[in-house]
Amino acid sequence: MFDNLTDKLSGIFQKLTSKGRLTEKDIDEALSLIRRSLLEADVNFRVARDFVAVIKERSLSSDVMESLSPGQQVVKIVHEELTALLTGGDHRLMPSSQPPSVLMLVGLQGSGKTTTAAKLALDLRRQGHRALLVAADLRRPAAILQLETLGKQLDIPVYTEDPASSTPAKVAKGGLKRATELGLTWTIVDTGGRLHIDEEMMKELEEVKKAVSPQETLLVIDAMTGQDAVNAAEEFHKRVTLTGLIMSKMDGDARGGAALSVTKVTGVPIKYLGMGERPDALEQFHPDRMASRILAMGDILTLIEKAQEVTDEKQAKEMERKFRQATFDLEDFLQQIQSVKKMGTLSQVMEMIPGMGQLAKRLPAGALDDDGQVKRIEAIIRSMTREERQKPEILNGSRRRRIAQGSGTTPQDINQLLNQFKQTQKMVRQLSKSRNPKALMNMFK
């Protein structure tokens, strides 16, 4: 996400911060590079121009130019203005005073509306809400089946009607009635899309909105379509009055200009980011956190929230005890790796740790191949006896060959895993001797 832009901005800021004093020429040159980087990332031309103009005005003030670290002050200004650029009102979902609240999803075909509907229902459940998925996309038969399949997989109820004898507005109204009967707190209506915006689609959406009066009308837009996504958001907002945006496929977009432009152009806030295909790969949007990620400053708050979701209190206390007593073994090592995997891809996790995002990009190709790495580690550890997992120091050459044969790996893979484990053990021992052995575990509570 924003890989190219982050790389270029990091290089620009490194030059700025390496200088003791800054001249107006230094500022101009840096801002010219920032503007070019934004345009290459597919940021709207006017948005990029105005953004740079504000930064220049603030950066040339005497407070900045005469400070002890003017380069750092400019970076701080960029972060503040980037946060302002991404801010557009309330970025949270706003429920109605009388449940069930209605959330209507709109968007072009292929933007990911149906999968996003299921991700939203799952996210709401994590917050203690119960939602009903309503299949109101009657033009694409596969959409109904897809929503039913996702609902079954995630144990989320789905409301459907026969497409031959109903209309999207009737389905939405019927779904709202069902959610009321079931005592649910949210109704998520999945509507139909087209490859292009047309009058027929817009009229259909207007009818659905009139039938159920949604508290939230969210547009799902494919981040990889660049400025076309911004143009689509403008058109949808004019016809159905959007309350928020969901940027899908953010994990596959190296530019990200649409996300940086869309709120400024439309005035509509981004509320969620789709970060992958997994059902839990949906993040609530926080402008300040996103600005930090773009500037390679990490996002510790989101990392902590994700860690809390995948680790229960009992497990955390047991792990803390092992850290204190320095009895962390290979079974614990595997458990922690699996927990990290639940938080997202390794590259996404590293991106949230200050400084680690740039390190991840310098690793050899395939080094962050999550599925392959975790499966290989799991196979190796599962091929060990209980004694070997608890006392890896007894793993001599013959034992390693046996484990490699049993796990379908090589002795070199075993050696690599054991070296990684030794590094982790070393860190655990240091923590256990420190005054605050909870330092690492605080992230998992």
N, C-alpha and C positions, 0 to 999 in steps of 0.2 A: 504494500500500500504506500503510494507516494514515493516509491524507491528512488526514481530519477530525480525528483524535486528535492528530496531530503539530501541526497548525495551532493547536488550542486550547491544548495544553501549551506551545507556544512563546510564545503570548500571556501565559499565566500566569507563566512563568518570566521573561519580559522585565520584567514589573511587579515581581517579587520582586528581581531583580538590580539594578534601577534605584534601589532604596532603600539608603541607607547602613546603617541599622539596621533590625532586624526586631523586632516585638512578637509576643506570643502571638496577638493578634488577627489580625495579618498572616498568620501561619502557618495559622491556622484558616480564614481566608477562602480562601487559596490551595488548601488541601487539600480544602475543600468543592467548589471548582471542578474540581479534579483528579478527585475522586470522581464528580462529575456527568459529566465528560467520558468517564471510563471506562465508565460505565453507558450513555451514549449510543453508545459504540463497541461495545456489546453484550457487555461483559465481565461475567462471572458476578457476581451481587450480593455474595455472600460473599467472593469473591476481591477485588473492589474495596474492600469494607469493611475487610478484614484488611490489605490493601496500604496503604491510607491510614493505618490505625491505627499500623502499624510506622513509617511515615515521620514521623508526628506525634511519636511517642515519641523517635525519634532527633533530630529537628529541634529539639526544645525543650531539648535538653541544653545545659549551659553552654558547652561547647566551640564549639557552632555559634552560639548567640545572641551570644557575646562575641567572635567572630572578626571580622577586618577586612572580610570579604566573606561575610556570612551567607547572602545570596541564592544565591551560587555554591555554598556548602556544602550548601544544601537541594537544589539541582539534582544535585549529586554523590550525595547520599543517594538521590534518586529513581532515578538511573541504576543504582546498586548494587542497590537493591531490585527494580527492573525486571529486571535481569539474573538475580537470584535467583528471581524469579517464573517466568522462562522456562527456568530450569535444572532438569533432571529426570534426572540420571544421565548415562550415556554417550550422547552425541549422534552417535557414529560407528557405522558398521556393524561388527559383530563377527563375523569369519569363524571357521569351525571349524578345528581343528588339522589335519584331514584333508580336503582339497578333493575334490569340489566342495562349497562351502558352499551352503545352500539358503535362499532368501529368498522368503517367501510374502506376496503382496499380497492384502489383503482390503478390503472396503468396499461401500457401497451403490451401486446402479446410477446412473451419471451422475456419479460422483465423479472419474472420470478415471483409473481403475486401469490400463487397457490402454495408454494413452499414457504413463503414468508408468512402466510396466514397461520400455518402450523407452528412456525417458529415463534410467532407472537403469542399464540395460545400457550405454548410451553413456557415462555418467559413470564407470562401473567401467572401461571400456576406456581412458578418459583417464588412469586411475590405474594402467594396466598390467595389468588383469585381463581375462579373457575370459569372457563369460557366454552362457548358453543361455536363450532365452525359451520358456516352456512354456505352451501355450494350454489351460488347464484350465477355462475358462468355456464349458461345453458347452450351456448353456441359451440363450445368445444367439449364434446362428450368425455374426452379423456380427463378433463379438469375435474369432473365430478368423481370419477374413479380414483384419480390421484389424491384428492382431498380425503376420500373415504379410507384409502390405504394409509395415508399419513396419520389420520385420526386413530385408526386401529393400532398402528405401531406405537403411538404415543399415549394411547388410552385417553383420547379426547373425543367427546361426542360430536357427531357431524349430522347436520340436517340437510336432507335432499328431497326433491320432488321430481316427478316425471317431466323431462324437458318437453315432451310432446304435448302436454296439457297444462303447462304453466308458463309464467313469465318471470324474469329476474325480480321484478318488484314484488310479485306474489310470494316468491320463494323467500325473499328477504323478510317480508312481513310475517310469513309463517315461521321462519326461524326465530324471530324476535318473540313471537308468542310461545314457542317451545322453550326458549331460554327462560322466559318468565315462569312457566309451569315448573321447570326444573330448579328454579331458585338460583340460577347462575348469575354471575356478576358482569360478564361481558358477552356480547354477541359479535363475532367477527365475520363480516360478509365479504366473500370472495367474488368479485364481479368479473365480467368478461372484458377482453381487450382485443385490439386489432393490431395489424402490423403497422398501420398508420392511423392518425387521428381522423375520424370522419364524423359527420353529423349524426348518423344513425347511432353510433356508439355513445356519443355525448347525450343524446336524448334518452337513451336507455339508462345511463348513469343518473341523469336528473330525475327520472321516474323512481329509481331505487332509493335515491336520497330523500325524495318527497315521501315515500312510503314508510321509511323507518326513522327519519330525522336523526342521523348519526351525530354523536358528540365529536367523533374524530373521523375525518375523511383524509386518509393517507395515500399519497401517490408513491408507488414502488417504481423506482427508476434504475436502470442498469447503468452503473457508474462507468462502464467501459465504452458507452456511446458518446462520451464527451459533451460537447456543446449541444448536440441534438437532445440530450437529456434535459438541459436547461430550457431549451425551446419548448419541449413537451410539457415541462412543469408550468411554464407560463400559460400555455393553452388550456391545460386542465384547470388551473387556478381560476381562469376567467369564467369557465363554464360551471364548475362544481364547488368552487371556493374551498380550497384545501386548508387543512389545519396543520398538516405536517408532511414530511417526506421520509422515505426509507430508501437509502442508497444500497442497492444490492450488488453483489459480486465485487465488493471492495478489495477482496483478497487477490483478485486477478488483475487489478488495474495499477500499472506502474506510474501513471500520470496523475489521475485524481482531480483534474481541473474542474470537473462538473461539481464535485463536492465543495470546492472552494468558491464557486461562482453562484450556485443555485439560490442560496438564501439571500445574497446581496441583490440578485436580479429580481427575484420573486417576492421577497419579504416573508417567505414561508420557512419555518425552522425544520432542520433535519432532526428526526426523533430516534432513528435506529440506523445501524450499519449492518449489512449482511456480510459476514466475514468467512463464509465457506458453505459447504453443502450439508454439514452435520446439522441436526435439528436444533442444537444448542448454539450454533454459530451465528448468533444475533446479539449485537452489543447496543446498549443504550448510548445515545450520543451526548458527549459533553464537550462543548467548544474548547475549553481551556486544555483538556486532556488531549484532544486531537491536535491542537496547535503545538503542544509539547512533543507529540510523536513526529509531526512533520519536521520539527527542528531538531530531531534526534535527541530530545531530552528525556525520553522514556515516558511511561505512564504507570507509575507504581500503584496508584489508587485502584485502577482497573485490574491490575495484576492481583492485588490483595483480595478484591471482590471475587475474582474468579477462583482463587485459592480457597476462599471460605466456602464456596459452593460445592467443591469437590472433596472437602475434608470434614468428617464429622468430629464432634468434640471428644468422643472416646478415643478415636484414632489419634487425634492430636496430642492428647494427654499421654498416651502410651509412647508415642514417638518422642515426646519431650523427656519422658523418663529414660528412654534409651540414650538420648543425647546427653543427659546428665551423667549417666553411668558409663558412657562411651561403649555401649554394647550394640551399636548399629551394625547389622549384618547384611548379607546379600538379599535376604527376603525383604528386609526393610528398604534396601536400595531399589529393588524392583517395584515395591509399592509406591515409592516416591516418584519414580519415573512414570508409572501408570497414572498417578495423580496429575502430574504436569501435562501428560498427553490429553487428559480430559479438559484442560484449560485452553486448548487450541494447539495449532502446530508449533513445533519448537521455534521456528522462525518468528511466529507471532508473539510467543512468550518473550523471546529475546528482545524483540522490538520494544516491549514495555519496560525493559530494564535500562536505565540511563547508560549510554555508551555501548551497550551490547548489540544494538541494532546494526551499527556499522561493522562490528566484529563479525556478525553472522554473515554479512555479505562477502567477507574476505575468506570465509571457509571454503574448502574444496567442494566441487559439485557433488551433491548427494550426501554431504555431511549432515544435513538436517532432514534426511529422508525418514520422517517420523515412524511411519508404519513399519518400514524395514528394520529400523534400529530397535524399536520396542519389541517387535516379534522375535528378533534375533536374541536380544537380551533375555526375554522371557523363556525362549527355548533352551538357552544355555543354563539358566538358573534352575529350571524345572528338570533338567537332566542330571542335576546334582543330588546327592543324598542329603538328608536333613543335616547331618554332621558337617558336610562340606559347605552348605550354605551358611552355617553358623560359625564355622572355623575355616575360612578360605585359605588360611596359611598352610593347611595340610595338602593342598592341591599340587601334587608333584607331576612329573611328566606323564606317567602312565594314566593318572586320573584325568588329566587334561585331555589326553588322546581319547579316552573313553567318553568323556562328556562331549567332545567335539563330534564323535561318531553318533552319539545318541541324539544330538541336537541338530545334526545336519550342517554343522559349521566347521571351522578349521581351528587348530591349536592357536593360530595367530589371533583369531576372534576372541578366544578365551583369554589370552594374554592382554588384549586391548581392554576387555571388560574389567579384568582384575586391576589393571592400572587406573582405570576410571574410578573403580571402587576405592582403591587406596587413597586417591586424592580426596574423595568424599569423606573417608574415615579420618583423614588428617584434619579436614576442616571441622568435623564433628568433635574431635579431641580438643581442638583449640577453643571451640565454643564451650565445651564442658569445663574448661579450666578458667574461662573468663568470669567476670563478675556478673555477667548477664547471660546465662546459657539459654535464655528464652529468645535471644535475638533472632535466630533463624525461624523458630516455631511461631513467632508472632504473626508471620505471614499466613500461617495455616490455621488461624483461630478467628 
